Each structure stands twice: as C-alpha cells, then as structure tokens.
Amino acid sequence: MSPLLSYTPDELQRFMVTRIPFNAFLGLKVVWIGHGELVADLPFDARLVADAEAANLHEGPISTLLDTLCGTVMLTVMDEPRRSATLDLRVDFLRPAGAGLDVRCEAQVIGLSDHLATIRGIAHDGDLNRPVAIASATFALFPPSVSPPAGAAS
C-alpha cells in the first residue's frame, strides 16, 4: 500500500503544497486521495485571472494544478515512492473557467509499468461533465535506488 494513503489531510497538504512554494502561492488545496486517484482545488484568486473583466482563472495556474496532480497521483499506487520525470504533458483547454469560480482537478492513474506511468486529469469548475481542461501525461519512472544528478531539483 502506498504510504500516501495513510497520510492525514494536513500531511498530504504539506507533501503536495506547503513544501512547494509555487503551489502554496497558488493556494492549491488537497481534497481527496484514493488508490490511483487524487483530487485538489485551485481556489479563485483575483491575482490569477486571465481577464480582470471576465474574472476567470488564467490557464497557467490551471495547467499547474493538472501537472501537480498528474505528477503526484502515481505515488498512490506505489508501495515505495519513486522519482519520475515528465515525458509528455498535454493539456487541452475546452472553455474558460467560470467567473469567480474555483477549479477542481481530478487525476487518475490509467497505466503503470516498471518504467512508465500514464495519467489523465480533468479540470472543471463544478460540473465534471463540462470540463475546463483535460490532460494526459506520461512519466518515466526511475528505480528506487537512483538518485538525481548533483545540482538537480529534488
């Protein structure tokens, strides 16, 4: 069982958000975690809008939300967390987020092998049937004993 599944909500928030300054700045909030699934919110913040008059969240923070969840959800199915590297992240924006609304991301593991993880994510502003964006991602997985090169981000 993944160690992440035993985290309290506060521990999971620290793991995914608090220790990563940009995620903390965006105000990401972990909502739910399960085996192969992860849900988090990007609260509306007027500093993050695409158009002040329209008051909808910019695509950049929404992409960050999707990237963060896609890159973390694979850990929920691993007995031992492993380092990964993004091979491909595709985000298709389908419509702007609603004015003044939070955006929720739901990420799910589609496939996992010894070397690759395939993930999908959906961002919506309250109606899962009307997504703001959809994402598909592929990650390379490193063996547990591999350390990053000197000077690389951890």
PELINVEN-V302562 format. One record per residue. N is the residue number from 0. RES is the residue in one small letter. D_LAST is the distance of its C-alpha to the last C-alpha in Angstrom with 1 decimal. Layout:
# PELINVEN-V302562
N;RES;D_LAST
N;RES;D_LAST
This chain:
# PELINVEN-V302562
0;m;23.4
1;s;19.9
2;p;18.7
3;l;18.0
4;l;21.7
5;s;22.6
6;y;20.6
7;t;22.9
8;p;22.7
9;d;21.4
10;e;18.6
11;l;17.6
12;q;17.9
13;r;15.5
14;f;12.9
15;m;13.3
16;v;14.6
17;t;15.0
18;r;11.4
19;i;10.8
20;p;13.5
21;f;14.7
22;n;15.3
23;a;17.0
24;f;19.1
25;l;20.2
26;g;21.3
27;l;20.0
28;k;21.7
29;v;21.1
30;v;24.6
31;w;24.6
32;i;22.8
33;g;24.5
34;h;24.2
35;g;22.9
36;e;23.3
37;l;21.5
38;v;23.2
39;a;22.2
40;d;24.1
41;l;23.7
42;p;26.5
43;f;28.9
44;d;28.4
45;a;30.9
46;r;28.3
47;l;26.6
48;v;29.9
49;a;30.7
50;d;34.4
51;a;35.6
52;e;38.9
53;a;37.6
54;a;35.0
55;n;32.6
56;l;28.8
57;h;27.4
58;e;25.8
59;g;22.5
60;p;21.5
61;i;22.9
62;s;20.8
63;t;17.6
64;l;19.0
65;l;19.6
66;d;16.3
67;t;14.5
68;l;17.0
69;c;17.2
70;g;13.5
71;t;13.8
72;v;17.4
73;m;17.0
74;l;15.4
75;t;18.9
76;v;20.6
77;m;18.6
78;d;19.8
79;e;16.5
80;p;13.2
81;r;11.7
82;r;8.8
83;s;10.5
84;a;11.2
85;t;13.9
86;l;17.1
87;d;19.3
88;l;19.5
89;r;23.1
90;v;24.3
91;d;28.0
92;f;29.5
93;l;32.8
94;r;34.0
95;p;33.1
96;a;32.0
97;g;35.0
98;a;35.9
99;g;34.4
100;l;32.8
101;d;29.4
102;v;27.5
103;r;26.4
104;c;24.0
105;e;24.7
106;a;22.3
107;q;23.5
108;v;22.5
109;i;25.2
110;g;24.3
111;l;22.0
112;s;22.5
113;d;20.8
114;h;19.1
115;l;19.2
116;a;19.0
117;t;21.4
118;i;21.2
119;r;23.7
120;g;23.6
121;i;26.5
122;a;26.6
123;h;29.9
124;d;31.6
125;g;33.6
126;d;35.3
127;l;33.3
128;n;36.1
129;r;35.6
130;p;31.9
131;v;30.6
132;a;28.1
133;i;27.1
134;a;23.9
135;s;23.3
136;a;20.0
137;t;19.2
138;f;15.9
139;a;15.4
140;l;14.4
141;f;13.2
142;p;15.1
143;p;13.8
144;s;14.2
145;v;12.1
146;s;9.2
147;p;7.2
148;p;9.5
149;a;9.9
150;g;8.8
151;a;6.3
152;a;3.8
153;s;0.0
